[in-house]
Amino acid sequence: MSAHDHDFPKTTVTQFVLALLGGLFAPGLVIFMIIKMVIGIQATHLVDADAAVAEAKVVERIKPVGEVNLADASGAAHVDKAGEVVVKEVCSACHAIGALGAPKIGDKGAWGPRLPQGYDTLVKHAISGIRQMPARGGNPELTDIEVAGAVAYMANQAGASFKAPEPKAAEAAPADDAAKKAEPAKQK
């Protein structure tokens, strides 16, 4: 048997054209749908003509959902602590034992090279931090006056004679202020 002996059905020209058109129709339809989709997506991404409007939209999209405000639960105004109290509560953690090279409280040998730098320099270092010492001794809630008082206290324990600033007292309560404002109104 030769290869020509098989009886394959004869394909007519009409069948060939229909098969060709059918074979091209499916991929053509897919390409058409992809192009429509891309054009539709691009139509939704219009560029804002005004930069301020675009900036406002960006700010609106990235703004935080919520905000946390921590407040003193007692509602009382802050009262500065005396230097000795700050040293006992915060500074003594390192300065009582000399941790990480911190000069020990009362150690004249350790404080000797530091005292000639002056009170203002020592306070500046305590507020902003120096070497292994964190800013404000690691307590960000300490005021500058509290830190300055603590520096004066520790330095004076080692023989300095620095004058610590006076801690600020709590401000009058808002209710007292309202009462004071109401008194002049009653006098009229």
C-alpha positions as a Python dict, from the first residue, in 0.01 Angstrom:
ca = {
    (1, 'M'): (0, 0, 0),
    (2, 'S'): (119, 337, -86),
    (3, 'A'): (44, 668, 77),
    (4, 'H'): (-191, 762, -204),
    (5, 'D'): (-418, 467, -152),
    (6, 'H'): (-590, 607, 159),
    (7, 'D'): (-926, 758, 100),
    (8, 'F'): (-917, 1092, 272),
    (9, 'P'): (-1226, 1303, 228),
    (10, 'K'): (-1175, 1581, -18),
    (11, 'T'): (-1192, 1934, 123),
    (12, 'T'): (-1376, 2180, -88),
    (13, 'V'): (-1284, 2546, -124),
    (14, 'T'): (-1596, 2648, 68),
    (15, 'Q'): (-1505, 2425, 362),
    (16, 'F'): (-1150, 2561, 362),
    (17, 'V'): (-1267, 2926, 366),
    (18, 'L'): (-1518, 2860, 645),
    (19, 'A'): (-1256, 2679, 855),
    (20, 'L'): (-1008, 2964, 798),
    (21, 'L'): (-1262, 3230, 896),
    (22, 'G'): (-1370, 3031, 1204),
    (23, 'G'): (-1007, 2987, 1310),
    (24, 'L'): (-939, 3360, 1280),
    (25, 'F'): (-1265, 3471, 1443),
    (26, 'A'): (-1192, 3337, 1797),
    (27, 'P'): (-846, 3500, 1835),
    (28, 'G'): (-977, 3819, 1673),
    (29, 'L'): (-1262, 3832, 1925),
    (30, 'V'): (-1015, 3785, 2216),
    (31, 'I'): (-788, 4063, 2086),
    (32, 'F'): (-1089, 4295, 2040),
    (33, 'M'): (-1204, 4232, 2401),
    (34, 'I'): (-854, 4299, 2540),
    (35, 'I'): (-833, 4629, 2350),
    (36, 'K'): (-1179, 4733, 2478),
    (37, 'M'): (-1074, 4651, 2835),
    (38, 'V'): (-750, 4852, 2811),
    (39, 'I'): (-931, 5152, 2663),
    (40, 'G'): (-1193, 5132, 2939),
    (41, 'I'): (-927, 5122, 3211),
    (42, 'Q'): (-740, 5417, 3062),
    (43, 'A'): (-1061, 5618, 3044),
    (44, 'T'): (-1104, 5589, 3423),
    (45, 'H'): (-753, 5723, 3488),
    (46, 'L'): (-797, 6082, 3384),
    (47, 'V'): (-513, 6313, 3478),
    (48, 'D'): (-625, 6605, 3694),
    (49, 'A'): (-558, 6931, 3517),
    (50, 'D'): (-511, 7116, 3846),
    (51, 'A'): (-213, 7008, 4058),
    (52, 'A'): (-381, 7136, 4376),
    (53, 'V'): (-682, 6910, 4318),
    (54, 'A'): (-454, 6612, 4258),
    (55, 'E'): (-256, 6693, 4574),
    (56, 'A'): (-576, 6722, 4779),
    (57, 'K'): (-694, 6384, 4652),
    (58, 'V'): (-363, 6223, 4746),
    (59, 'V'): (-371, 6377, 5094),
    (60, 'E'): (-728, 6254, 5139),
    (61, 'R'): (-633, 5898, 5038),
    (62, 'I'): (-333, 5874, 5270),
    (63, 'K'): (-465, 6051, 5578),
    (64, 'P'): (-466, 5843, 5896),
    (65, 'V'): (-782, 5665, 5989),
    (66, 'G'): (-755, 5752, 6357),
    (67, 'E'): (-548, 5949, 6601),
    (68, 'V'): (-424, 5860, 6948),
    (69, 'N'): (-396, 6135, 7205),
    (70, 'L'): (-247, 6041, 7537),
    (71, 'A'): (-334, 6262, 7828),
    (72, 'D'): (-270, 6260, 8196),
    (73, 'A'): (-556, 6061, 8347),
    (74, 'S'): (-572, 6285, 8650),
    (75, 'G'): (-631, 6595, 8439),
    (76, 'A'): (-388, 6788, 8657),
    (77, 'A'): (-131, 7026, 8513),
    (78, 'H'): (232, 6913, 8506),
    (79, 'V'): (434, 7000, 8814),
    (80, 'D'): (811, 6998, 8769),
    (81, 'K'): (992, 6760, 9002),
    (82, 'A'): (1291, 6864, 9208),
    (83, 'G'): (1635, 6753, 9087),
    (84, 'E'): (1677, 6502, 9371),
    (85, 'V'): (1344, 6335, 9285),
    (86, 'V'): (1436, 6309, 8915),
    (87, 'V'): (1773, 6158, 9005),
    (88, 'K'): (1609, 5896, 9227),
    (89, 'E'): (1337, 5810, 8974),
    (90, 'V'): (1532, 5823, 8646),
    (91, 'C'): (1903, 5899, 8666),
    (92, 'S'): (1999, 5657, 8941),
    (93, 'A'): (1931, 5361, 8712),
    (94, 'C'): (2268, 5427, 8548),
    (95, 'H'): (2442, 5686, 8765),
    (96, 'A'): (2403, 5490, 9091),
    (97, 'I'): (2610, 5198, 8956),
    (98, 'G'): (2812, 5369, 8681),
    (99, 'A'): (2649, 5170, 8400),
    (100, 'L'): (2798, 5222, 8051),
    (101, 'G'): (3056, 5468, 8183),
    (102, 'A'): (2806, 5698, 8356),
    (103, 'P'): (2974, 5894, 8637),
    (104, 'K'): (2851, 5763, 8971),
    (105, 'I'): (2660, 5998, 9196),
    (106, 'G'): (2905, 6146, 9446),
    (107, 'D'): (3219, 6010, 9270),
    (108, 'K'): (3448, 6314, 9256),
    (109, 'G'): (3700, 6132, 9038),
    (110, 'A'): (3440, 6050, 8771),
    (111, 'W'): (3280, 6396, 8780),
    (112, 'G'): (3615, 6583, 8799),
    (113, 'P'): (3674, 6608, 8421),
    (114, 'R'): (3310, 6694, 8354),
    (115, 'L'): (3257, 6976, 8602),
    (116, 'P'): (3498, 7222, 8431),
    (117, 'Q'): (3284, 7199, 8114),
    (118, 'G'): (3030, 7409, 8298),
    (119, 'Y'): (2673, 7370, 8408),
    (120, 'D'): (2519, 7477, 8075),
    (121, 'T'): (2724, 7222, 7877),
    (122, 'L'): (2635, 6940, 8117),
    (123, 'V'): (2267, 7031, 8096),
    (124, 'K'): (2284, 7043, 7716),
    (125, 'H'): (2442, 6696, 7709),
    (126, 'A'): (2178, 6562, 7946),
    (127, 'I'): (1892, 6706, 7740),
    (128, 'S'): (2018, 6596, 7398),
    (129, 'G'): (2210, 6284, 7508),
    (130, 'I'): (2579, 6205, 7481),
    (131, 'R'): (2766, 5881, 7410),
    (132, 'Q'): (2559, 5594, 7558),
    (133, 'M'): (2332, 5829, 7756),
    (134, 'P'): (1995, 5877, 7587),
    (135, 'A'): (1832, 6218, 7565),
    (136, 'R'): (1670, 6322, 7894),
    (137, 'G'): (1805, 6010, 8058),
    (138, 'G'): (1563, 5800, 7854),
    (139, 'N'): (1250, 5975, 7985),
    (140, 'P'): (1114, 6208, 7714),
    (141, 'E'): (851, 6346, 7953),
    (142, 'L'): (1112, 6526, 8165),
    (143, 'T'): (1113, 6902, 8114),
    (144, 'D'): (1432, 7100, 8060),
    (145, 'I'): (1402, 7239, 8413),
    (146, 'E'): (1371, 6889, 8561),
    (147, 'V'): (1679, 6770, 8370),
    (148, 'A'): (1874, 7081, 8472),
    (149, 'G'): (1779, 7024, 8835),
    (150, 'A'): (1894, 6663, 8819),
    (151, 'V'): (2229, 6767, 8665),
    (152, 'A'): (2281, 7027, 8937),
    (153, 'Y'): (2194, 6774, 9209),
    (154, 'M'): (2435, 6505, 9081),
    (155, 'A'): (2717, 6750, 9009),
    (156, 'N'): (2679, 6910, 9353),
    (157, 'Q'): (2707, 6565, 9512),
    (158, 'A'): (3053, 6546, 9352),
    (159, 'G'): (3167, 6886, 9480),
    (160, 'A'): (3024, 7137, 9233),
    (161, 'S'): (2821, 7436, 9347),
    (162, 'F'): (2570, 7466, 9065),
    (163, 'K'): (2241, 7642, 9133),
    (164, 'A'): (1947, 7439, 9011),
    (165, 'P'): (1653, 7623, 8852),
    (166, 'E'): (1337, 7637, 9058),
    (167, 'P'): (1075, 7383, 8946),
    (168, 'K'): (763, 7544, 8804),
    (169, 'A'): (444, 7490, 9000),
    (170, 'A'): (121, 7373, 8843),
    (171, 'E'): (-84, 7638, 8670),
    (172, 'A'): (-420, 7737, 8814),
    (173, 'A'): (-705, 7507, 8724),
    (174, 'P'): (-935, 7620, 8440),
    (175, 'A'): (-1230, 7640, 8681),
    (176, 'D'): (-1040, 7902, 8886),
    (177, 'D'): (-976, 8105, 8569),
    (178, 'A'): (-1347, 8098, 8478),
    (179, 'A'): (-1441, 8214, 8828),
    (180, 'K'): (-1192, 8505, 8808),
    (181, 'K'): (-1336, 8615, 8472),
    (182, 'A'): (-1690, 8600, 8605),
    (183, 'E'): (-1613, 8825, 8907),
    (184, 'P'): (-1541, 9142, 8704),
    (185, 'A'): (-1859, 9084, 8506),
    (186, 'K'): (-2065, 9076, 8826),
    (187, 'Q'): (-1909, 9403, 8948),
    (188, 'K'): (-2036, 9602, 8647),
}
